[in-house]
Amino acid sequence: MQTLDQQYATNVLKKVELVRKDADYKKYGAISHSLPILIHNAGLAQALSFVDSRKEPIFKTFLKDLSQTVVGDETLLQKSRESDLISYMQLTHRVLNALLWYKRFAQSILEVEASEDLEVRDTPNEKQEQ
């Protein structure tokens, strides 16, 4: 039996290796670095909705991959909106744990550093202030 961390590592490694072939892999790596910050600042549901609102397919791919990693299907966004408080907190914790693996593999496999934040800096709170 594997720990949850081992399951996340195995799952994320496969997904990151697949996305390495995509032309927009740097944006995938950049969101891996930025999403934990967005979650801490705006909350899980708003941060995931922000990623979902992005037009580029690579953001949809990232959200789908994260959802499959954490909940095993593509319902993460829905669960983040509909969960009760305890479930929401647990889901947030699980997402942040999975994102550690996305960030590690973004650095090691995709060779994307946190400083290569690209367009992901357009956070939900910054949009509201403009």
MOPE-V815622 format. One record per residue. N is the residue number from 1. PHI is phi in whole degrees, -180 to 180 (NA if undefined). PSI is psi in whole degrees, -180 to 180 (* if undefined). Layout:
n:N phi:PHI psi:PSI
n:N phi:PHI psi:PSI
This chain:
n:1 phi:NA psi:134
n:2 phi:-94 psi:151
n:3 phi:-73 psi:166
n:4 phi:-61 psi:-40
n:5 phi:-61 psi:-43
n:6 phi:-64 psi:-41
n:7 phi:-63 psi:-44
n:8 phi:-62 psi:-46
n:9 phi:-59 psi:-47
n:10 phi:-64 psi:-46
n:11 phi:-65 psi:-47
n:12 phi:-67 psi:-39
n:13 phi:-57 psi:-46
n:14 phi:-61 psi:-43
n:15 phi:-68 psi:-41
n:16 phi:-69 psi:-38
n:17 phi:-64 psi:-36
n:18 phi:-68 psi:-42
n:19 phi:-74 psi:-18
n:20 phi:-59 psi:-26
n:21 phi:-80 psi:-13
n:22 phi:-79 psi:143
n:23 phi:-64 psi:-28
n:24 phi:-97 psi:26
n:25 phi:-61 psi:-27
n:26 phi:-67 psi:-35
n:27 phi:-69 psi:-36
n:28 phi:-61 psi:-45
n:29 phi:-65 psi:-38
n:30 phi:-66 psi:-41
n:31 phi:-69 psi:-30
n:32 phi:-60 psi:-36
n:33 phi:-79 psi:-36
n:34 phi:-87 psi:-30
n:35 phi:-60 psi:-41
n:36 phi:-59 psi:-37
n:37 phi:-67 psi:-43
n:38 phi:-61 psi:-41
n:39 phi:-64 psi:-44
n:40 phi:-65 psi:-36
n:41 phi:-82 psi:-39
n:42 phi:-114 psi:-16
n:43 phi:99 psi:159
n:44 phi:-63 psi:-52
n:45 phi:-61 psi:-45
n:46 phi:-68 psi:-40
n:47 phi:-65 psi:-44
n:48 phi:-67 psi:-37
n:49 phi:-65 psi:-37
n:50 phi:-62 psi:-47
n:51 phi:-61 psi:-42
n:52 phi:-64 psi:-29
n:53 phi:-77 psi:-15
n:54 phi:-66 psi:139
n:55 phi:-78 psi:-30
n:56 phi:-70 psi:137
n:57 phi:-59 psi:-28
n:58 phi:-64 psi:-31
n:59 phi:-71 psi:-38
n:60 phi:-65 psi:-40
n:61 phi:-61 psi:-45
n:62 phi:-62 psi:-46
n:63 phi:-63 psi:-42
n:64 phi:-63 psi:-45
n:65 phi:-63 psi:-45
n:66 phi:-62 psi:-43
n:67 phi:-61 psi:-46
n:68 phi:-64 psi:-35
n:69 phi:-67 psi:-45
n:70 phi:-85 psi:-46
n:71 phi:-113 psi:-6
n:72 phi:87 psi:-2
n:73 phi:-150 psi:-162
n:74 phi:-106 psi:35
n:75 phi:-106 psi:13
n:76 phi:-58 psi:-48
n:77 phi:-60 psi:-46
n:78 phi:-63 psi:-45
n:79 phi:-64 psi:-35
n:80 phi:-67 psi:-27
n:81 phi:-87 psi:-29
n:82 phi:-107 psi:-9
n:83 phi:-71 psi:151
n:84 phi:-73 psi:173
n:85 phi:-57 psi:-48
n:86 phi:-63 psi:-47
n:87 phi:-63 psi:-38
n:88 phi:-64 psi:-43
n:89 phi:-65 psi:-42
n:90 phi:-64 psi:-42
n:91 phi:-64 psi:-42
n:92 phi:-60 psi:-45
n:93 phi:-61 psi:-44
n:94 phi:-65 psi:-41
n:95 phi:-63 psi:-46
n:96 phi:-63 psi:-37
n:97 phi:-65 psi:-42
n:98 phi:-65 psi:-38
n:99 phi:-65 psi:-25
n:100 phi:-60 psi:-40
n:101 phi:-71 psi:-39
n:102 phi:-61 psi:-43
n:103 phi:-65 psi:-45
n:104 phi:-60 psi:-45
n:105 phi:-76 psi:-27
n:106 phi:-63 psi:-39
n:107 phi:-73 psi:-47
n:108 phi:-82 psi:-39
n:109 phi:-96 psi:-48
n:110 phi:-84 psi:-14
n:111 phi:57 psi:43
n:112 phi:-108 psi:124
n:113 phi:-97 psi:163
n:114 phi:-60 psi:-28
n:115 phi:-70 psi:-17
n:116 phi:-91 psi:59
n:117 phi:-77 psi:-12
n:118 phi:48 psi:-133
n:119 phi:-90 psi:2
n:120 phi:-73 psi:-14
n:121 phi:-65 psi:-14
n:122 phi:-74 psi:75
n:123 phi:-75 psi:160
n:124 phi:-56 psi:-41
n:125 phi:-68 psi:-36
n:126 phi:-67 psi:-37
n:127 phi:-64 psi:-40
n:128 phi:-68 psi:-31
n:129 phi:-75 psi:-22
n:130 phi:-78 psi:*
